[in-house]
Amino acid sequence: MFRTMMKSKIHRARVTEANLNYVGSITIDQNLLDEVEILPHEKVQIVNNNNGARLETYVIAGERGSGVVCLNGAAARLVQPDDIVIIVSYAMVSEEELTVFKPKIALMNDNNQITELLEEEPPLTALPF
């Protein structure tokens, strides 16, 4: 049996752009993608903390070190620059792999820099405010 598990998460990234006139997808800084092991063209789910919108799209690699998180095409209608989003990718994991499987979670600051990189998410994750 396989289970669909969270593989990677970029937690509380700030949207830098919303480009309605692009073909589609989300552009993410390549450095961030490398840290959480998300590949270009990989399917991701986007959750907008500001308005509750949820959508699925695929990833385009953005310029390294730019901090870019840009929703493109129709998805641009569901975000505004400065919205806070959670970006999640999933993987099919076999029962045998579950004992060693460790997702990558990047906790972000307001400048889309990683403040902490986790290999598993603690229960009831909460951020201090």
C-alpha positions in Angstrom: 0.0 0.0 0.0 1.1 3.6 -0.7 0.1 6.6 1.3 0.1 10.2 0.1 2.3 12.1 2.5 3.5 15.7 2.8 7.0 15.6 1.2 8.0 19.3 1.3 6.6 22.5 2.8 7.5 26.2 2.5 5.7 27.6 5.5 4.6 31.2 5.6 6.3 32.5 2.4 5.4 36.1 1.4 3.9 36.5 -2.1 6.2 38.9 -4.0 4.2 39.1 -7.2 1.0 38.1 -8.9 1.3 38.0 -12.7 -2.1 37.5 -14.4 -0.6 37.6 -17.9 1.6 34.6 -17.5 0.7 31.1 -18.8 0.3 29.7 -15.3 2.1 28.2 -12.3 4.1 29.5 -9.3 7.6 30.9 -9.6 9.8 30.1 -6.5 13.4 31.1 -5.8 15.6 28.1 -6.9 17.5 28.2 -3.5 14.2 27.6 -1.6 13.3 24.8 -4.0 16.7 23.1 -3.4 16.4 23.3 0.4 13.0 21.5 0.5 13.7 19.3 -2.5 10.9 20.5 -4.8 11.7 20.2 -8.5 10.7 22.5 -11.4 7.3 21.3 -12.8 6.5 19.4 -9.6 2.8 19.7 -8.5 2.2 21.8 -5.4 -0.7 23.0 -3.3 -0.9 26.6 -2.3 -2.8 27.7 0.7 -3.4 31.5 1.2 -3.4 32.4 4.9 -4.9 35.8 4.1 -8.1 34.7 2.3 -8.3 31.0 2.7 -7.9 30.2 -1.0 -6.4 26.8 -1.9 -5.2 25.8 -5.3 -2.9 23.4 -7.1 -0.4 24.2 -9.8 3.2 23.4 -10.8 6.5 25.0 -10.0 8.8 27.2 -12.1 12.3 27.9 -10.8 12.9 31.5 -10.1 16.2 33.4 -9.9 18.5 32.1 -7.1 18.6 34.4 -4.1 15.7 36.6 -5.3 13.2 35.4 -2.7 10.6 35.4 -5.5 7.2 33.7 -4.8 5.0 34.7 -7.7 1.6 33.3 -8.6 1.1 33.3 -12.3 -1.9 33.1 -14.6 -5.4 32.4 -13.2 -3.8 31.7 -9.7 -2.8 35.4 -9.6 -6.5 36.2 -9.0 -6.3 34.3 -5.6 -3.4 36.3 -4.1 -2.1 39.8 -3.6 1.5 40.7 -3.1 2.4 40.4 0.6 -0.1 37.6 1.2 1.3 34.8 3.3 1.1 31.4 1.7 2.0 27.8 2.5 3.4 25.8 -0.4 3.1 22.0 -0.1 4.2 19.1 -2.2 3.2 15.5 -1.6 4.7 12.1 -2.4 3.4 8.5 -2.6 5.3 6.6 0.1 5.2 2.9 0.6 4.5 1.3 4.0 8.1 0.2 4.1 9.4 3.7 3.6 7.2 5.3 6.2 9.7 4.4 9.0 12.5 6.4 7.5 10.6 9.0 5.5 11.2 12.6 6.6 9.6 15.6 5.0 11.4 18.9 4.6 9.8 21.9 6.1 11.2 25.4 5.7 9.9 28.1 8.1 10.2 31.5 6.5 10.6 35.1 7.5 9.1 38.2 6.0 11.9 38.4 3.4 11.4 34.8 2.2 14.5 33.6 3.9 14.5 30.3 5.7 14.7 30.8 9.5 14.6 27.1 10.3 14.7 23.9 8.3 12.9 20.9 9.9 12.8 17.3 8.9 9.5 16.6 10.6 6.7 18.8 11.8 6.0 18.9 15.5 2.4 18.3 16.4 0.3 21.4 16.8 2.8 23.6 15.1 2.4 27.3 16.2 4.5 30.3 15.5 5.2 32.8 18.2 3.9 36.3 17.4 
